[in-house]
Amino acid sequence: MINLRHYFDRAYIINLPERTDRRLQAEQEMASQRITGYEFFEAVKHENGAAGIFITLVMLIEKSYYAGHKS
């Protein structure tokens, strides 16, 4: 079993809330590879997909920074 928290303070899977199919697929893949220690982070939907992922990443970096995560 691989626990990602052995290597990182937190490990995130970015996923749009309405894409429950992709979340399920990611959960199944992680389970099949016996990977634990991750959590989902809600992506921001934007008409410009690149802007959406940019905003999402900024939010995730801010969250990690203020939580004091080093890795």
DSSP file (Angstrom, degrees, kcal/mol; ACC not computed):
  #  RESIDUE AA STRUCTURE BP1 BP2  ACC     N-H-->O    O-->H-N    N-H-->O    O-->H-N    TCO  KAPPA ALPHA  PHI   PSI    X-CA   Y-CA   Z-CA
    1    1 A M              0   0    0      0, 0.0     2,-0.6     0, 0.0    34,-0.2   0.000 360.0 360.0 360.0 138.0    0.0    0.0    0.0
    2    2 A I  E     -a   35   0A   0     32,-2.8    34,-3.0    31,-0.2     2,-0.7  -0.935 360.0-166.5-108.7 118.4    1.2    3.5   -0.9
    3    3 A N  E >   -a   36   0A   0     -2,-0.6     3,-2.2    32,-0.2     4,-0.3  -0.917   8.9-157.3-104.9 112.0    0.2    6.2    1.5
    4    4 A L  G >> S+     0   0    0     32,-2.8     4,-2.2    -2,-0.7     3,-1.4   0.722  87.3  72.1 -62.8 -21.5    0.9    9.6   -0.1
    5    5 A R  G 34 S+     0   0    0      1,-0.3    -1,-0.3     2,-0.2    32,-0.1   0.623  85.3  67.4 -71.9 -10.3    1.1   11.3    3.3
    6    6 A H  G <4 S+     0   0    0     -3,-2.2    -1,-0.3     1,-0.1    -2,-0.2   0.742 115.0  27.7 -72.9 -22.7    4.4    9.5    3.8
    7    7 A Y  T <4 S+     0   0    0     -3,-1.4     2,-0.3    -4,-0.3    -2,-0.2   0.698 126.6  33.8-109.7 -28.4    5.8   11.7    1.0
    8    8 A F     <  -     0   0    0     -4,-2.2    -1,-0.2     1,-0.1     3,-0.2  -0.923  68.3-127.7-132.4 152.3    3.7   14.9    1.1
    9    9 A D  S    S-     0   0    0     -2,-0.3     2,-0.3     1,-0.3    -1,-0.1   0.914 100.7  -4.0 -62.3 -41.7    1.9   17.0    3.7
   10   10 A R        -     0   0    0     -6,-0.1     2,-0.4    -3,-0.1    -1,-0.3  -0.988  63.2-155.6-148.3 149.5   -1.2   16.7    1.6
   11   11 A A        -     0   0    0     26,-0.5    28,-2.2    -2,-0.3     2,-0.4  -0.999  19.0-165.7-128.6 129.8   -2.0   15.1   -1.8
   12   12 A Y  E     -b   39   0B   0     -2,-0.4     2,-0.5    26,-0.2    28,-0.2  -0.876  19.6-154.6-120.3 147.0   -5.0   16.4   -3.8
   13   13 A I  E     -b   40   0B   0     26,-2.2    28,-2.6    -2,-0.4     2,-0.4  -0.989  24.6-141.4-113.1 119.1   -7.0   15.3   -6.7
   14   14 A I  E     +b   41   0B   0     -2,-0.5     2,-0.3    26,-0.2    28,-0.2  -0.677  32.1 164.1 -84.5 130.5   -8.6   18.3   -8.4
   15   15 A N  E     -b   42   0B   0     26,-2.3    28,-2.2    -2,-0.4    -2,-0.0  -0.989  40.7-117.7-151.5 135.2  -12.1   17.5   -9.7
   16   16 A L    >   -     0   0    0     -2,-0.3     3,-1.5    26,-0.2     7,-0.2  -0.538  31.3-127.2 -68.2 137.5  -15.1   19.5  -10.8
   17   17 A P  T 3  S+     0   0    0      0, 0.0    -1,-0.1     0, 0.0     3,-0.1   0.834 107.5  52.4 -59.6 -33.3  -18.0   18.9   -8.4
   18   18 A E  T 3  S+     0   0    0      1,-0.2     2,-1.4     2,-0.1     3,-0.3   0.623  89.6  82.6 -79.1 -10.1  -20.4   17.9  -11.2
   19   19 A R    <>  +     0   0    0     -3,-1.5     4,-2.0     1,-0.2     3,-0.3  -0.441  46.6 149.9 -92.4  63.2  -17.9   15.4  -12.7
   20   20 A T  H  >  +     0   0    0     -2,-1.4     4,-2.4     1,-0.2    -1,-0.2   0.787  68.3  62.2 -64.5 -26.8  -18.9   12.6  -10.3
   21   21 A D  H  > S+     0   0    0     -3,-0.3     4,-2.1     2,-0.2    -1,-0.2   0.911 105.9  44.4 -64.5 -42.3  -18.0   10.1  -13.0
   22   22 A R  H  > S+     0   0    0     -3,-0.3     4,-2.7     2,-0.2    -2,-0.2   0.868 111.5  53.3 -71.0 -36.1  -14.4   11.2  -13.0
   23   23 A R  H  X S+     0   0    0     -4,-2.0     4,-2.7     2,-0.2    -2,-0.2   0.948 110.5  47.2 -62.3 -46.2  -14.2   11.3   -9.2
   24   24 A L  H  X S+     0   0    0     -4,-2.4     4,-2.5     1,-0.2    -2,-0.2   0.910 111.4  51.2 -60.5 -42.7  -15.5    7.7   -9.1
   25   25 A Q  H  X S+     0   0    0     -4,-2.1     4,-2.4     2,-0.2    -1,-0.2   0.914 111.3  47.6 -61.2 -43.6  -12.9    6.7  -11.8
   26   26 A A  H  X S+     0   0    0     -4,-2.7     4,-2.7     2,-0.2    -2,-0.2   0.912 111.7  50.3 -64.3 -42.7  -10.1    8.3   -9.8
   27   27 A E  H  X S+     0   0    0     -4,-2.7     4,-2.3     1,-0.2    -2,-0.2   0.905 111.6  48.4 -61.4 -41.8  -11.3    6.6   -6.6
   28   28 A Q  H  X S+     0   0    0     -4,-2.5     4,-2.5     2,-0.2    -2,-0.2   0.905 112.1  48.8 -66.0 -41.2  -11.4    3.3   -8.4
   29   29 A E  H  X S+     0   0    0     -4,-2.4     4,-1.7     2,-0.2    -2,-0.2   0.920 111.6  48.9 -65.7 -43.4   -7.9    3.8   -9.8
   30   30 A M  H  <>S+     0   0    0     -4,-2.7     5,-3.0     1,-0.2     4,-0.3   0.916 113.0  48.2 -61.9 -42.1   -6.4    4.8   -6.5
   31   31 A A  H ><5S+     0   0    0     -4,-2.3     3,-1.1     3,-0.2    -2,-0.2   0.905 109.1  52.5 -64.6 -41.5   -8.0    1.7   -4.9
   32   32 A S  H 3<5S+     0   0    0     -4,-2.5    -1,-0.2     1,-0.3    -2,-0.2   0.809 114.5  42.7 -66.5 -27.8   -6.8   -0.6   -7.6
   33   33 A Q  T 3<5S-     0   0    0     -4,-1.7    -1,-0.3    -5,-0.2   -31,-0.2   0.400 112.8-121.9 -94.8   1.5   -3.2    0.7   -7.1
   34   34 A R  T < 5 +     0   0    0     -3,-1.1   -32,-2.8    -4,-0.3     2,-0.5   0.903  56.5 157.1  57.9  45.3   -3.7    0.6   -3.3
   35   35 A I  E   < +a    2   0A   0     -5,-3.0     2,-0.2   -34,-0.2    -1,-0.2  -0.890  10.5 165.7-103.9 128.1   -2.9    4.4   -3.0
   36   36 A T  E     +a    3   0A   0    -34,-3.0   -32,-2.8    -2,-0.5   -31,-0.2  -0.717  40.2  69.4-127.2 178.7   -4.2    6.2    0.1
   37   37 A G  S    S+     0   0    0      1,-0.3   -26,-0.5   -34,-0.2     2,-0.3   0.720  72.5 114.7  84.9  22.2   -3.6    9.5    1.8
   38   38 A Y        -     0   0    0     -3,-0.1     2,-0.3   -28,-0.1    -1,-0.3  -0.767  43.0-162.5-116.4 164.8   -5.2   11.8   -0.8
   39   39 A E  E     -b   12   0B   0    -28,-2.2   -26,-2.2    -2,-0.3     2,-0.3  -0.975  23.9-107.7-142.5 159.9   -8.2   14.1   -0.8
   40   40 A F  E     -b   13   0B   0     -2,-0.3     2,-0.4   -28,-0.2   -26,-0.2  -0.656  23.0-158.6 -89.8 143.0  -10.3   15.8   -3.4
   41   41 A F  E     -b   14   0B   0    -28,-2.6   -26,-2.3    -2,-0.3     2,-0.4  -0.989  25.0-118.8-121.5 127.9  -10.1   19.5   -4.1
   42   42 A E  E     -b   15   0B   0     -2,-0.4   -26,-0.2   -28,-0.2     2,-0.1  -0.503  28.0-139.8 -72.2 120.5  -13.1   21.1   -5.8
   43   43 A A        -     0   0    0    -28,-2.2     2,-0.5    -2,-0.4    10,-0.1  -0.413  15.2-117.0 -76.4 153.9  -12.1   22.7   -9.1
   44   44 A V        -     0   0    0      8,-0.5     2,-0.4    -2,-0.1    12,-0.2  -0.820  23.7-139.5 -92.5 125.9  -13.5   26.1  -10.2
   45   45 A K        +     0   0    0     -2,-0.5     2,-0.3     8,-0.0     4,-0.1  -0.731  30.0 168.7 -86.5 132.4  -15.6   25.9  -13.4
   46   46 A H        -     0   0    0     -2,-0.4     6,-0.2     1,-0.1     7,-0.1  -0.984  47.1-119.1-142.0 148.1  -15.0   28.8  -15.8
   47   47 A E  S    S+     0   0    0     -2,-0.3     2,-0.8     1,-0.2     3,-0.1   0.823 112.3  57.8 -59.7 -28.8  -16.1   29.4  -19.4
   48   48 A N  S >> S-     0   0    0      1,-0.2     4,-2.2    -3,-0.0     3,-0.5  -0.900  80.5-157.2-100.4 106.9  -12.4   29.5  -20.2
   49   49 A G  H 3> S+     0   0    0     -2,-0.8     4,-2.3     1,-0.3     5,-0.2   0.843  91.1  54.5 -54.5 -38.6  -11.0   26.2  -19.0
   50   50 A A  H 3> S+     0   0    0      1,-0.2     4,-2.0     2,-0.2    -1,-0.3   0.894 108.7  49.0 -64.3 -39.1   -7.5   27.5  -18.6
   51   51 A A  H <> S+     0   0    0     -3,-0.5     4,-2.7     2,-0.2     5,-0.2   0.893 109.2  54.2 -65.9 -38.9   -8.7   30.3  -16.4
   52   52 A G  H  X S+     0   0    0     -4,-2.2     4,-2.4     1,-0.2    -8,-0.5   0.925 110.7  43.4 -61.4 -46.2  -10.6   27.8  -14.3
   53   53 A I  H  X S+     0   0    0     -4,-2.3     4,-2.7     2,-0.2    -1,-0.2   0.864 112.7  54.0 -70.5 -33.4   -7.6   25.6  -13.6
   54   54 A F  H  X S+     0   0    0     -4,-2.0     4,-2.4    -5,-0.2    -2,-0.2   0.950 111.3  44.6 -62.0 -48.8   -5.5   28.7  -12.9
   55   55 A I  H  X S+     0   0    0     -4,-2.7     4,-2.4     1,-0.2    -2,-0.2   0.916 113.6  51.4 -60.9 -43.4   -8.0   30.0  -10.3
   56   56 A T  H  X S+     0   0    0     -4,-2.4     4,-2.4    -5,-0.2    -2,-0.2   0.928 110.5  47.9 -60.1 -46.5   -8.2   26.5   -8.9
   57   57 A L  H  X S+     0   0    0     -4,-2.7     4,-2.7     2,-0.2     5,-0.2   0.892 110.2  51.5 -64.9 -39.4   -4.4   26.1   -8.6
   58   58 A V  H  X S+     0   0    0     -4,-2.4     4,-2.6     2,-0.2    -1,-0.2   0.932 111.3  48.4 -61.3 -44.3   -4.1   29.5   -6.9
   59   59 A M  H  X S+     0   0    0     -4,-2.4     4,-2.4     1,-0.2    -2,-0.2   0.899 112.6  48.2 -61.7 -40.9   -6.8   28.6   -4.4
   60   60 A L  H  X S+     0   0    0     -4,-2.4     4,-2.4     2,-0.2    -2,-0.2   0.893 111.7  48.9 -68.5 -40.6   -5.0   25.3   -3.7
   61   61 A I  H  X S+     0   0    0     -4,-2.7     4,-2.7     2,-0.2    -2,-0.2   0.918 112.2  49.1 -64.6 -43.2   -1.6   26.9   -3.3
   62   62 A E  H  X S+     0   0    0     -4,-2.6     4,-2.7     2,-0.2     5,-0.3   0.926 110.8  50.2 -61.1 -44.6   -3.1   29.5   -0.9
   63   63 A K  H  X S+     0   0    0     -4,-2.4     4,-1.4     1,-0.2    -2,-0.2   0.932 113.4  45.7 -58.5 -46.6   -4.8   26.8    1.1
   64   64 A S  H  X>S+     0   0    0     -4,-2.4     5,-2.4     2,-0.2     4,-0.5   0.894 112.8  50.6 -64.4 -41.5   -1.6   24.8    1.3
   65   65 A Y  H ><5S+     0   0    0     -4,-2.7     3,-1.3     1,-0.2    -2,-0.2   0.951 112.2  44.7 -62.6 -51.1    0.4   27.9    2.3
   66   66 A Y  H 3<5S+     0   0    0     -4,-2.7    -1,-0.2     1,-0.3    -2,-0.2   0.738 110.2  56.0 -70.0 -21.4   -1.9   29.1    5.0
   67   67 A A  H 3<5S-     0   0    0     -4,-1.4    -1,-0.3    -5,-0.3    -2,-0.2   0.572 114.5-119.5 -82.8  -9.1   -2.1   25.5    6.4
   68   68 A G  T <<5 +     0   0    0     -3,-1.3    -3,-0.2    -4,-0.5     2,-0.2   0.698  51.3 166.5  81.1  19.8    1.7   25.5    6.6
   69   69 A H      < -     0   0    0     -5,-2.4    -1,-0.2    -6,-0.2    -2,-0.1  -0.476  21.2-171.8 -71.2 138.0    2.3   22.6    4.3
   70   70 A K              0   0    0     -2,-0.2    -1,-0.1     0, 0.0    -5,-0.0   0.654 360.0 360.0-101.2 -22.5    5.9   22.3    3.1
   71   71 A S              0   0    0     -7,-0.1    -2,-0.1   -60,-0.0    -7,-0.0   0.346 360.0 360.0-142.8 360.0    5.4   19.6    0.5
